Amino acid sequence: MKHIIILGDGMADHAVKRLGGKTLLQHASTPYMDLLARQGRCGRLITVPEGFPPGSEVANTAILGYDLNEVYEGRGPLEAASIGYEMRPDDFAIRCNIITLEDGKIITHNGGNLQTADGDVLIRYLNEHLGNDRVQFITGIQYRHLLVIRGGNKHIICAPPHDHPNEPWRPLLVKAEENAPQEEGRMSAQETADLINDLILRSQELLSKHPFNIERAAKGERQANSIWPWSGGYRPDMQPLQAQFPQLKSGSVISAVDLIRGIGRYAGLDVIEVEGATGLADTNYEGKTQAALDALREQDFVFVHVEASDEAGHDGDLELKLRTIEQLDSRMIGPIYEEVKTWDDDVCIAVLPDHPTPVEQRIHVSEPVPFIIWHRGIEADEVQAYDEVSCVSGSYGLLRLRQFMEELMKLR
């Protein structure tokens, strides 16, 4: 049996008063998710291990069956793998957002929906003025970039900017962990924190003078006026998925997001890039859908990730998040279901988010997420719709972490 996981990042949510007390999944028109729920089996999944932040890097790695206590090194190393940067043994790689600050507060984590071409210009500019033998800025995608510090220490405390909208930024600057270990050949944690904070302050001075931001300010648009590094680590030690699940011979990952591609590379999956895949609501659903189907014809496993709902949740945009959920259903899940049900090969479709991003909170939260598993001939349970409430009654019950992938791999 072939397997495809369709993951709507941050799709789960809470009950919203404006929707009559329904969640977004309950309110949205999702005929194909509901069809798969009726014909398949449902449940809920704990995707974030105790003690870990509810980030996409944690949840997606756990969904794929990895023990975070053994492999977790933060987003930075995953994004390094995605963009083809080969980490050296003494490298410390950390995600480097370009964000918007106004009146001493974090306004957006995404630099006003910064596009990749503009982000590249700004990152190259910063590297020219701040880079040296120890510090390197590397372009990623849109507002998500990479900072590599040779000999940096990972034992620091960073605030994810998407968790602190409209909060003062200065109290959120990087701090060293208490009693942080001193590792041979590396800076101290305090030295690393001081260096990153200095780079943040110097980036603000440089970016405020860049023509890109001067032009945006003249138009009254949000400026991309500060870097914000967070979630760093060293090169992770991850076995390919095939080593964990021998029945899985080949597979691919499809995503517009660097960290998901990086997880895929470390997991031994082929990374498929799709033109027009943006990570936002304007992403190329049809292109990603066709790429997933093409890969599934040749391979055993496809992990297709769609970021749009998460970004809408972080922006607090209820209507947009509803639209992204409905687009995932009509433009990806539906076409994939309609195609694979005609194949001679049996195909298992799984649908889930990685974590909730409640639109009224605008942050990730660590709560179980609803999931569907469907294939021809599966014995359906009593769930009639796909949402956070209905899936509580699903026959899988409440699964934890690796158990989801283990259940999928039982279906051969």
Disulfide bonds with the S-S distance in Angstrom:
none
